[in-house]
């Protein structure tokens, strides 16, 4: 996957080293795709392996995907309200 023109940000670029050194790392992306899922699965597997809790993989993957789905829905809702000129905090809108 070519990350150079896709707005995908992995920090630090060598997240495997960050996992080994117990440093923070993140993955930021505008659209969830197969490429993103592949990177995310590698990150989760690496992190869980490092802490010898790989048995939690399926649960962590399920929770992570649910969080991503909810975030996408929330962002879509906010965008809808913004495009319609409505105020999301206003119960009448």
Order of alpha helices (4+ residues) and beta strands (2+ residues): beta-alpha-beta-alpha-alpha
